[in-house]
Amino acid sequence: MKRAPSRTVRAGSVTIGGGHPIVVQSMCATRTQDIEATVAQTKMLHEAGAGLVRIAVDNVADVDCLAEIRGRVPEANLVVDLQENYRLVERVAPHVNKVRYNPGHLYHHEKQKTIREKVAFIVEHTAKNDCAMRIGVNCGSVDPAMAEKFEGADGPGLDGVTAMVESALEHCRILDDLGFTRYVVSMKDSDPRKVIEGNQRFAAARPDVPLHLGVTEAGMLPDGAIKTRIAFEQLLSKGVGDTLRVSLTLPFAEKWREVEVGNQIITDIEAGRYRSVPVFQDHGLNIISCPSCSRVENEAFVDLAFKVKEMAQYAKDYDITIAVMGCRVNGPGETDDADLGLWCGPAFVNLKKGPIDVGAFKYDEVLGRLRVEMDALIAAKGPVPAR
């Protein structure tokens, strides 16, 4: 397989970039404070072939549990996403091999400090604890200043790609200037076209930086694997990509399938086998759902995602996008671009129509209201045109 001439980045026992084998990553779907379940899932993912296993840490109590998990699964290379609390890096870094931060989340806290100051704090503790780093930019949570600066810069269907790429490049410059080069970059979206475009642009500008590939909220099988394969085949075949994650909505006991799908895609491309998959369609029903992770506040989210998919099939010929998100971290922002969005809290599901809040509904009520909103969209669109 053709590979880009990126530099190498070590993360525990794996080496990313520089022509080394592509590293497949996955993420625990358990609650971090459920130590037994998280240990079991970490082992499961590692044994399935995940070179990196991500664990969610949102507070100090999670960090204490992370330390025990680290001790009980020393063979796995652990990754933590700092989410919206970048200062947790000081507590987290001693227990992991890689740290990920989202430039868009740095904007919201301690606004009296510059972005560079916050990144420098992350670098200080990452370097001190022999950790690698990922700059993880998502289209749905780009730094508001970047989003405003590059509003309208993209063509049809690619809205937000320029802001995403420029944000990644800006943070590369900050890290380089700070003397820290042990990092990789990811630029993700739920639309494979944006993932392809963003990563190709970045690779052209910074071929030296290893890239982590992923299609966020890819959804359930088989659709989620198809969307992901479309992006990965087009990027990996051009030498773009050094590590990857397949983000699928799965029952907790089946999270290993993310690793299986990722390894199968790599194996096929390396062997020159490009499966006959549907071209990503601009038409018809499109259901987006996020991978079930430990930030999910109600496990009923997974069951709801499957019910939405089943219920919505009557509208399969209409150009409607439905997003089902499992937590408050990504849910509010990353449902904005969908025609109808559901982001799930502990007791209620928040239903949106584009960026507009429709209301909060109980889990056993929301499908009925979703159907009402779908019917209204269908009525507004009229009969399906011949294609």
Secondary structure, DSSP 8 states (H G I E B T S, - for coil): --------EEETTEEESTT---EEEEE--S-TT-HHHHHHHHHHHHHHT-SEEEEE--SHHHHHHHHHHHHH-TTS-EEEE-TT-GGGHHHHGGG-SEEEE-HHHHTTS-TTS-HHHHHHHHHHHHHHTT-EEEEEEEGGG--HHHHHHTTT-S-TT-TTHHHHHHHHHHHHHHHHHTT---EEEEEEBSSHHHHHHHHHHHHHH-TTS-EEEEEEEEESTTHHHHHHHHHHHHHHTTT--SEEEEEE---GGGTHHHHHHHHHHHHHHHTT---------SSS-EEEE----TT-S-THHHHHHHHHHHHGGGGTTS--EEEEE-STTTHHHHTTTSSEEEEE-SSEEEEEETTEEEEEEETTTHHHHHHHHHHHHHHHH-S----
